[in-house]
Amino acid sequence: MQITIDIPDEIAQNKTLSQADWLREVAIALFRQELVTLGTASHIAGMQQLEFQGLLYDRGINSHYNIDDYRADIESLRSNHWR
């Protein structure tokens, strides 16, 4: 398996990246290549899903959410008696 990590220049040039910074970049790379779900990627990054989605948006990365995902979400809400 090959995983490519595209790290923005401002981050890559920073010599004092923390472990959290690297985990966030790895999570983005894994998600971008559709190797993990949004939930798993946000967990790897140590962020709440909405916060991670904001980071993806800021980077111009598509969230891979399609009509099948929407239908699955609706079914999940219904099965959990959400109104």
C-alpha positions in Angstrom: 0.0 0.0 0.0 1.2 3.5 -0.8 0.0 6.5 1.0 0.8 10.0 -0.3 0.8 12.9 2.1 0.4 16.4 0.7 1.5 18.8 3.4 1.0 22.5 2.9 4.3 24.4 2.6 3.7 26.5 5.7 3.4 23.3 7.7 6.2 21.4 6.0 8.7 24.3 6.5 7.9 24.5 10.2 10.7 22.7 12.0 8.8 22.4 15.2 5.8 20.3 14.2 4.1 18.6 17.1 2.8 15.1 17.2 -0.7 16.5 16.9 0.3 18.4 13.8 1.6 15.2 12.1 -1.4 13.2 13.2 -3.7 15.8 11.7 -1.7 15.7 8.4 -1.8 11.9 8.3 -5.5 11.9 9.0 -6.1 14.3 6.1 -4.0 12.2 3.8 -5.8 9.0 4.7 -9.2 10.6 4.4 -8.4 12.3 1.1 -7.3 8.9 -0.4 -10.6 7.4 1.0 -8.7 4.9 3.1 -10.6 5.9 6.3 -14.0 7.4 7.1 -14.5 10.9 8.3 -15.1 9.6 11.8 -11.9 7.6 11.8 -9.9 10.5 10.3 -11.2 13.0 12.9 -10.4 10.5 15.6 -6.8 10.1 14.3 -6.5 13.9 14.1 -7.8 14.2 17.7 -10.5 16.6 16.6 -14.3 16.7 16.7 -15.9 15.7 13.4 -17.2 19.2 12.7 -13.8 20.7 13.5 -12.1 18.2 11.2 -14.7 19.0 8.4 -13.8 22.7 8.8 -10.2 21.9 8.4 -11.0 19.9 5.2 -13.0 22.8 3.9 -10.2 25.2 4.6 -7.9 22.9 2.6 -10.4 22.6 -0.3 -10.9 18.9 0.3 -14.1 17.2 -0.6 -15.9 15.4 2.2 -16.8 12.4 0.0 -20.5 12.7 1.1 -22.9 11.4 -1.6 -26.5 10.4 -2.0 -25.9 6.9 -0.7 -24.3 8.4 2.5 -27.3 10.7 2.8 -29.7 7.8 2.6 -27.7 5.8 5.1 -27.8 8.7 7.5 -31.6 9.1 7.1 -32.1 5.4 7.7 -29.9 5.6 10.8 -31.9 8.5 12.1 -35.2 6.7 11.5 -34.0 3.5 13.1 -33.0 5.5 16.2 -36.5 7.1 16.3 -35.3 10.6 15.4 -38.0 13.0 14.2 
